[in-house]
Amino acid sequence: MQEIEILVSEVGPRDGLQSIKRTMPTEAKLNWIEALAASGLQEIEVGSFVSPRLLPQMADCATLVREANKLEGLTVLALVPNLQGAENAFAAGTRKWTMPISASRAHSLNNIGKTPEEAIEEVRRVCDFRDSLPIQQRPDVEVGISTAFGCTFEGMVSEDWVIEMAGLLAKAGSDSIGLSDTTGYANPAQIKRMFQRLRREIGAEKMAGAHLHNTRGQGLANVLAALEVDVTTFDSSLGGLGGCPYAPGATGNIVTEDLVFMLEAMGLHTGVDVDALITAREVLLRGLPGQLIYGKIPEVGLPKGFTYACDRSTK
């Protein structure tokens, strides 16, 4: 039986750390990133090329990228909010850029000071910059449509507008486009409907993954719904750290440890070792003593006799 491969993209060093006021020392971040990579995670979002004045927690992003690039087999991802951020990301050697573009007008203005339409044009400028680079040096540009399932400021967001945005972002040059439940509003039926519509709009080849929050306890249920419509990439954060600082009440990314356990228990291959993730929690807490983190599997442990999907597939 051939196992299904799922990519778990760890966003804790960016989404997690930007949500807390304390700044984790750079050396501690590097130790944490190394521990995350040692668990088998293949993609880690290490930081954000934003103004240090706005998010001082992200001031060392270039250093993190350069050092994380030395880890074998790891795709190093960083957030870029605009063309300046993309230029800084390229200078640091970032191989994959992610741009969060909000479907909510109010959230977009509050988050980046631009309307959604202006943000789409910024994506076009970033993609034009990417295309000006030598082919072998061009990073992938991934766009996540934020507040795709609802907004703390506006409430419900038009699904038609979200899908229209996806088409515009594809035309602007994005390599891949996913949907983000920034505020934890999504439910499983909505997840299935929206990802099906996204696939019809932009095609499977441009489909990115799901960025889901557990703010209202729907995170893993929404993962299951996304799996049913062939989504195979999921963002998560070790210990459930995370939340947009510009969306009131937006807390709680999906816990990486719990997500990996669920996927592996279902027979889906992630290549990630849960015990190594639990070790990475200890590294995180050494850098942020006393920080509140979450996770059911770290509390109770793996079930007796648990085996990983790759082990079961060979029997």
C-alpha positions in Angstrom: 0.0 0.0 0.0 1.4 3.4 -1.0 1.4 5.9 1.8 -0.1 9.4 1.2 2.5 12.1 1.8 1.5 15.2 3.8 3.6 18.3 4.2 3.5 19.8 7.7 4.9 23.3 7.5 6.0 24.6 10.9 5.2 28.3 11.4 6.1 28.7 15.1 9.3 30.7 14.7 7.3 33.3 12.7 3.6 33.1 13.5 4.2 31.8 17.0 6.8 34.3 18.1 5.1 37.4 16.5 2.1 36.8 18.8 4.0 37.3 22.1 5.6 40.4 23.4 8.8 38.9 24.6 11.7 38.6 22.1 13.4 35.2 22.0 17.2 35.5 21.8 18.6 34.7 18.4 20.7 31.8 19.6 17.7 30.3 21.3 15.7 30.6 18.1 18.4 28.9 16.1 18.5 26.0 18.7 14.8 25.7 18.4 14.8 25.7 14.6 17.5 23.0 14.6 15.5 20.9 17.0 12.4 21.3 14.8 14.4 20.3 11.7 15.8 17.3 13.6 12.2 16.0 14.1 11.9 15.5 10.3 10.0 18.7 9.5 10.8 19.6 5.9 9.6 23.2 5.9 9.9 25.8 8.5 8.9 29.5 8.4 11.7 31.0 10.4 10.6 34.7 10.5 9.3 37.7 8.8 11.0 40.5 6.8 8.9 43.3 8.4 10.0 46.5 10.0 11.7 45.8 13.3 9.9 48.9 14.6 6.6 47.1 14.1 7.7 43.6 15.2 11.0 43.7 17.1 10.6 39.9 17.5 11.4 39.5 13.8 14.5 41.8 13.7 16.9 38.8 13.3 15.1 37.2 10.4 18.1 37.5 7.9 20.4 35.8 10.4 17.9 33.0 11.0 17.5 32.4 7.2 21.2 32.2 6.6 21.8 29.8 9.4 18.8 27.6 8.8 19.8 27.3 5.1 22.7 25.2 6.4 20.4 22.5 7.6 20.2 19.7 5.1 16.9 18.9 3.5 15.1 21.9 5.0 13.0 24.4 3.0 13.4 27.7 4.7 10.4 29.9 4.4 10.0 33.6 5.4 7.1 36.1 5.3 7.5 39.1 3.1 4.9 41.9 3.3 6.0 43.9 0.4 8.7 44.5 -2.3 11.2 45.9 0.3 10.7 42.7 2.3 11.2 40.6 -0.8 14.4 42.4 -1.6 15.7 41.8 2.0 14.6 38.2 1.8 16.5 37.6 -1.4 19.6 39.3 0.0 19.5 36.9 2.9 19.1 33.8 0.7 15.5 32.9 1.4 14.4 30.2 -1.0 10.6 30.5 -0.5 8.6 33.6 0.3 5.1 33.8 1.7 2.8 36.8 1.4 -0.4 37.1 3.5 -3.0 39.0 1.6 -6.2 39.6 3.5 -9.7 39.3 2.0 -11.1 41.5 4.7 -10.7 45.2 3.9 -10.6 46.2 7.5 -8.1 43.6 8.5 -5.9 44.4 5.4 -5.8 48.1 6.3 -5.1 47.3 10.0 -2.4 44.7 9.2 -0.4 46.2 6.3 -2.0 49.6 5.7 -3.2 48.6 2.2 -6.6 47.7 0.7 -6.9 44.1 -0.7 -6.6 45.5 -4.2 -3.4 47.4 -3.3 -2.0 44.3 -1.7 -2.6 42.3 -4.9 -0.7 44.9 -6.8 2.1 44.5 -4.3 2.2 40.8 -5.0 2.5 41.7 -8.7 5.5 43.9 -7.9 7.1 41.2 -5.9 6.6 38.6 -8.6 8.0 41.0 -11.2 11.1 41.3 -9.0 11.3 37.6 -8.7 11.1 37.3 -12.5 14.0 39.7 -12.9 16.3 37.4 -11.0 18.4 34.6 -12.7 16.2 31.6 -13.1 18.2 29.4 -10.7 17.9 32.1 -8.0 14.2 32.7 -8.2 12.4 31.8 -4.9 8.8 30.5 -5.0 6.2 33.0 -4.1 3.4 31.5 -2.0 0.3 33.6 -1.1 -2.0 32.8 1.7 -5.4 34.6 1.6 -5.9 35.7 5.2 -9.3 36.0 6.8 -10.6 33.8 4.1 -13.3 32.3 6.4 -14.2 35.3 8.5 -12.8 38.4 10.1 -12.8 39.8 13.7 -13.5 43.3 12.3 -16.0 42.5 9.6 -17.6 39.2 10.5 -18.4 37.0 7.5 -16.2 37.5 4.4 -17.7 37.0 0.9 -16.6 33.6 -0.4 -17.0 34.9 -3.9 -14.6 37.7 -3.2 -12.0 35.2 -1.8 -12.1 33.1 -4.9 -12.0 36.2 -7.1 -8.9 37.3 -5.2 -7.3 33.9 -5.8 -7.8 34.3 -9.6 -6.3 37.8 -9.5 -3.3 36.6 -7.4 -2.7 33.8 -9.9 -2.6 36.3 -12.7 -0.3 38.5 -10.7 2.3 35.7 -10.8 1.9 33.8 -7.5 3.4 30.3 -7.7 0.8 28.9 -5.3 -2.2 30.2 -3.3 -3.7 28.8 -0.1 -6.4 29.8 2.3 -5.9 31.0 5.9 -8.3 30.9 8.8 -6.6 33.8 10.5 -9.3 34.3 13.1 -10.5 30.8 13.7 -13.9 31.3 12.2 -13.9 28.3 9.8 -16.0 25.2 10.1 -15.5 21.9 8.2 -18.3 22.4 5.7 -16.9 25.8 4.8 -13.3 24.4 4.5 -14.4 21.7 2.0 -16.5 24.1 -0.1 -13.8 26.8 -0.3 -10.9 24.5 -1.1 -13.0 22.9 -3.8 -13.8 26.3 -5.3 -10.2 27.3 -5.0 -9.0 24.3 -7.0 -11.6 25.0 -9.7 -10.5 28.6 -9.9 -6.7 28.3 -10.1 -6.1 24.6 -10.8 -4.4 21.9 -8.7 -0.9 22.9 -9.8 -1.3 26.3 -8.0 -3.0 25.0 -4.9 -1.1 25.7 -1.7 -2.3 24.4 1.7 -4.4 25.3 4.7 -3.3 27.7 7.5 -5.8 26.9 10.3 -6.2 28.2 13.8 -7.8 26.4 16.8 -9.3 29.6 18.3 -12.7 28.0 18.5 -11.6 24.4 18.8 -12.2 23.5 15.1 -8.6 23.2 14.0 -8.2 19.4 13.6 -11.8 18.9 12.4 -11.0 21.4 9.7 -7.8 19.5 8.8 -10.0 16.4 8.3 -12.3 18.3 6.0 -9.4 19.7 4.0 -8.0 16.2 3.6 -11.3 15.0 2.1 -10.8 17.5 -0.7 -7.2 16.5 -1.3 -5.4 19.3 0.5 -2.0 17.9 1.5 -0.1 20.8 3.1 -0.9 22.2 6.5 0.6 24.9 8.6 1.0 24.3 12.3 2.9 25.6 15.3 4.8 23.7 18.0 2.9 24.0 21.2 0.1 25.9 19.5 1.9 29.2 19.6 0.5 31.8 17.3 -2.1 34.4 16.4 -2.2 37.5 14.3 -1.3 40.6 16.4 -3.5 42.7 14.2 -6.6 40.6 14.6 -8.1 40.8 18.1 -8.8 37.4 19.6 -7.0 35.5 16.9 -5.1 32.9 19.0 -3.9 29.3 18.8 -2.4 27.8 15.7 -2.9 24.1 15.3 -0.5 22.2 17.6 2.1 20.5 15.4 2.5 17.6 17.8 -1.2 16.8 17.8 -1.5 17.3 14.0 1.4 14.9 13.2 0.0 12.3 15.6 -3.5 12.5 14.0 -2.1 12.3 10.5 0.2 9.4 11.2 -2.5 7.5 13.2 -4.6 7.8 10.1 -1.9 6.2 8.0 -0.8 9.4 6.3 3.0 9.9 6.1 4.5 13.1 7.4 8.1 12.0 8.0 8.0 13.7 11.4 8.8 12.1 14.7 6.4 13.1 17.5 8.9 12.3 20.3 11.4 14.6 18.6 8.8 17.3 18.5 8.3 16.9 22.2 12.0 17.4 22.7 11.8 20.5 20.6 9.2 21.9 23.1 11.9 21.7 25.8 14.2 23.7 23.6 11.5 26.3 23.0 10.9 26.7 26.7 14.5 27.1 27.4 14.4 30.2 25.2 11.1 31.4 26.5 10.9 30.3 30.2 7.4 30.1 31.5 5.7 30.5 28.1 2.3 28.9 28.0 2.1 26.2 25.3 -0.5 23.6 24.4 -0.9 20.1 23.1 -2.7 16.9 24.1 -0.2 14.4 22.9 2.7 16.0 24.8 0.5 15.8 28.0 -0.5 12.1 27.7 2.0 10.6 25.3 1.7 8.4 22.3 -0.7 5.4 22.6 0.9 2.1 23.5 2.0 0.2 20.4 1.7 3.3 18.2 3.6 3.0 14.9 4.2 5.5 12.1 2.6 5.3 8.8 5.8 4.4 7.0 6.4 1.5 9.4 2.9 0.1 8.8 3.1 0.4 5.1 6.0 -2.1 5.0 4.1 -4.8 6.9 
